[in-house]
Amino acid sequence: MTIMTQENNAIHWREVIEYAPTGIKSKILLEDRTCQYILMSLSLGKAIAEHINPRNATVNVIEGQGLFTLAGKEISLESGMFIFIPANTPHAIQSSTELTFLLTLSEQLT
């Protein structure tokens, strides 16, 4: 189930951001044939282990701080950061505060 529709095409972050006491919350905001927009909220100290995705992705940090590892390179996360993740590139994330970001999965660039 998605949160947004063509009739409901605007939201305010404060209305949809939720943190699990000790985990990760994800909400699909919208999806179509080429993109998926997912709101990810990590509780304090939560990690997503290194993995790859067959699609290009972007991370747009809305609030909080953490550490993002992209192909072995560490990137400090804070509100306003935008990261592009090429398809099949190893990446991981660790929150140092409650952390929320918009994850966008798209088709590979050709």
Contacts in CASP RR format, 6 or more apart in sequence:
PFRMAT RR
TARGET T0000
AUTHOR 0000-0000-0000
METHOD contacts of the structure
MODEL  1
MTIMTQENNAIHWREVIEYAPTGIKSKILLEDRTCQYILMSLSLGKAIAE
HINPRNATVNVIEGQGLFTLAGKEISLESGMFIFIPANTPHAIQSSTELT
FLLTLSEQLT
1 28 0 8 1.000
2 28 0 8 1.000
2 29 0 8 1.000
2 30 0 8 1.000
2 31 0 8 1.000
3 11 0 8 1.000
3 16 0 8 1.000
3 27 0 8 1.000
3 28 0 8 1.000
3 29 0 8 1.000
3 30 0 8 1.000
3 39 0 8 1.000
4 10 0 8 1.000
4 11 0 8 1.000
4 29 0 8 1.000
4 30 0 8 1.000
4 37 0 8 1.000
5 30 0 8 1.000
11 29 0 8 1.000
13 62 0 8 1.000
13 63 0 8 1.000
13 100 0 8 1.000
16 27 0 8 1.000
16 29 0 8 1.000
16 39 0 8 1.000
17 39 0 8 1.000
17 41 0 8 1.000
17 62 0 8 1.000
17 63 0 8 1.000
17 100 0 8 1.000
18 25 0 8 1.000
18 27 0 8 1.000
18 41 0 8 1.000
19 25 0 8 1.000
19 41 0 8 1.000
19 42 0 8 1.000
19 43 0 8 1.000
19 98 0 8 1.000
19 100 0 8 1.000
20 41 0 8 1.000
20 43 0 8 1.000
21 43 0 8 1.000
22 43 0 8 1.000
22 46 0 8 1.000
23 42 0 8 1.000
23 43 0 8 1.000
23 46 0 8 1.000
24 40 0 8 1.000
24 41 0 8 1.000
24 42 0 8 1.000
24 43 0 8 1.000
24 46 0 8 1.000
24 48 0 8 1.000
25 40 0 8 1.000
25 41 0 8 1.000
26 38 0 8 1.000
26 39 0 8 1.000
26 40 0 8 1.000
26 41 0 8 1.000
27 38 0 8 1.000
27 39 0 8 1.000
28 36 0 8 1.000
28 37 0 8 1.000
28 38 0 8 1.000
29 37 0 8 1.000
29 38 0 8 1.000
29 39 0 8 1.000
29 102 0 8 1.000
30 36 0 8 1.000
30 37 0 8 1.000
31 37 0 8 1.000
34 106 0 8 1.000
34 107 0 8 1.000
35 104 0 8 1.000
35 105 0 8 1.000
35 106 0 8 1.000
35 107 0 8 1.000
36 104 0 8 1.000
36 105 0 8 1.000
37 102 0 8 1.000
37 103 0 8 1.000
37 104 0 8 1.000
38 102 0 8 1.000
38 103 0 8 1.000
38 104 0 8 1.000
38 105 0 8 1.000
39 100 0 8 1.000
39 101 0 8 1.000
39 102 0 8 1.000
39 103 0 8 1.000
40 100 0 8 1.000
40 101 0 8 1.000
40 102 0 8 1.000
40 103 0 8 1.000
41 98 0 8 1.000
41 99 0 8 1.000
41 100 0 8 1.000
42 48 0 8 1.000
42 93 0 8 1.000
42 95 0 8 1.000
42 98 0 8 1.000
42 99 0 8 1.000
42 100 0 8 1.000
43 95 0 8 1.000
43 98 0 8 1.000
44 95 0 8 1.000
44 96 0 8 1.000
44 97 0 8 1.000
44 98 0 8 1.000
45 94 0 8 1.000
45 95 0 8 1.000
45 96 0 8 1.000
46 94 0 8 1.000
46 95 0 8 1.000
46 99 0 8 1.000
47 92 0 8 1.000
47 93 0 8 1.000
47 94 0 8 1.000
47 95 0 8 1.000
48 92 0 8 1.000
48 93 0 8 1.000
48 94 0 8 1.000
49 92 0 8 1.000
50 69 0 8 1.000
50 90 0 8 1.000
50 91 0 8 1.000
50 92 0 8 1.000
51 90 0 8 1.000
51 91 0 8 1.000
51 92 0 8 1.000
52 88 0 8 1.000
52 89 0 8 1.000
52 90 0 8 1.000
52 91 0 8 1.000
53 85 0 8 1.000
53 87 0 8 1.000
53 88 0 8 1.000
53 105 0 8 1.000
54 87 0 8 1.000
54 88 0 8 1.000
54 108 0 8 1.000
55 87 0 8 1.000
55 105 0 8 1.000
55 106 0 8 1.000
55 107 0 8 1.000
55 108 0 8 1.000
56 84 0 8 1.000
56 85 0 8 1.000
56 86 0 8 1.000
56 87 0 8 1.000
56 105 0 8 1.000
56 106 0 8 1.000
56 107 0 8 1.000
56 108 0 8 1.000
56 109 0 8 1.000
57 84 0 8 1.000
57 85 0 8 1.000
57 87 0 8 1.000
57 103 0 8 1.000
57 104 0 8 1.000
57 105 0 8 1.000
57 106 0 8 1.000
58 82 0 8 1.000
58 83 0 8 1.000
58 84 0 8 1.000
58 85 0 8 1.000
58 102 0 8 1.000
58 103 0 8 1.000
58 104 0 8 1.000
58 106 0 8 1.000
59 68 0 8 1.000
59 77 0 8 1.000
59 81 0 8 1.000
59 82 0 8 1.000
59 83 0 8 1.000
59 85 0 8 1.000
59 93 0 8 1.000
59 101 0 8 1.000
59 102 0 8 1.000
59 103 0 8 1.000
60 80 0 8 1.000
60 81 0 8 1.000
60 82 0 8 1.000
60 83 0 8 1.000
60 101 0 8 1.000
60 102 0 8 1.000
60 104 0 8 1.000
61 77 0 8 1.000
61 78 0 8 1.000
61 79 0 8 1.000
61 80 0 8 1.000
61 81 0 8 1.000
61 82 0 8 1.000
61 99 0 8 1.000
61 100 0 8 1.000
61 101 0 8 1.000
62 79 0 8 1.000
62 80 0 8 1.000
62 100 0 8 1.000
62 101 0 8 1.000
62 102 0 8 1.000
63 79 0 8 1.000
63 98 0 8 1.000
63 99 0 8 1.000
63 100 0 8 1.000
64 77 0 8 1.000
64 78 0 8 1.000
64 79 0 8 1.000
64 95 0 8 1.000
64 97 0 8 1.000
64 98 0 8 1.000
64 99 0 8 1.000
64 100 0 8 1.000
65 76 0 8 1.000
65 77 0 8 1.000
65 78 0 8 1.000
65 95 0 8 1.000
65 96 0 8 1.000
65 97 0 8 1.000
65 99 0 8 1.000
66 76 0 8 1.000
66 77 0 8 1.000
66 78 0 8 1.000
66 93 0 8 1.000
66 94 0 8 1.000
66 95 0 8 1.000
66 96 0 8 1.000
66 97 0 8 1.000
66 99 0 8 1.000
67 74 0 8 1.000
67 75 0 8 1.000
67 76 0 8 1.000
67 77 0 8 1.000
67 93 0 8 1.000
67 94 0 8 1.000
67 96 0 8 1.000
68 74 0 8 1.000
68 75 0 8 1.000
68 76 0 8 1.000
68 77 0 8 1.000
68 83 0 8 1.000
68 91 0 8 1.000
68 92 0 8 1.000
68 93 0 8 1.000
69 75 0 8 1.000
69 90 0 8 1.000
69 91 0 8 1.000
69 92 0 8 1.000
69 93 0 8 1.000
69 94 0 8 1.000
70 83 0 8 1.000
70 85 0 8 1.000
70 89 0 8 1.000
70 90 0 8 1.000
70 91 0 8 1.000
71 89 0 8 1.000
71 90 0 8 1.000
71 91 0 8 1.000
72 90 0 8 1.000
75 81 0 8 1.000
75 83 0 8 1.000
77 93 0 8 1.000
77 99 0 8 1.000
77 101 0 8 1.000
85 91 0 8 1.000
87 108 0 8 1.000
93 99 0 8 1.000
END
